[in-house]
Amino acid sequence: MDTLWNKVKPASDDNMIPLINIVFLLLIFFMVAGQMQQQLAAGLQLPVNADGQQSPATEYRVEMNAQQQLFLNGNEVSTEQMSLQLQSFNNQGDIQVFLHRQLSAQQIQPLLSLLRQLHITQITLISESEG
């Protein structure tokens, strides 16, 4: 006797395998291709920090590479351009300063003097965590 129950095929998950494969491939693609943090200026290597403390989010990122080129929020600027853009800062938050690890104190002094002239009192020196 041929009943309705004999004609119904049992549920199969075989059709889900290609979908699962595609989802995993997309996951791997976005993990490899996606940027999770903002990139530093070209060739900038941060000094190492053994503390591992995190800094709060800020409005301005000041970077100086080994050739003493200045970058403000990822864009290369001159000292005069940086001075003009930072005049409106008014100490509302914190300025993150990224310095190349090979820079000496004499080389970063002009940048720190500029920040002092603009009456910027809160800066955070960013370094890499050790390990």
PEQUIVEN-V386975 format. One record per backbone hydrogen bond with DSSP energy under -1.0 kcal/mol. CO is the residue of the C=O (numbers start at 1). NH is the residue of the N-H. If there is no record, write none. Layout:
co;nh
CO;NH
CO;NH
This chain:
co;nh
4;8
13;16
16;20
17;21
18;22
19;23
20;24
21;25
22;26
23;27
24;28
25;29
26;30
27;31
28;32
29;33
30;34
41;44
45;101
47;128
49;130
60;96
61;73
62;98
63;71
64;100
65;68
69;65
70;77
71;63
72;75
75;72
78;82
79;83
80;84
81;85
82;86
86;89
89;92
91;93
95;124
96;62
97;126
98;64
100;103
104;108
105;109
108;112
109;113
110;114
111;115
112;116
113;117
114;118
115;120
116;119
122;95
124;97
128;49
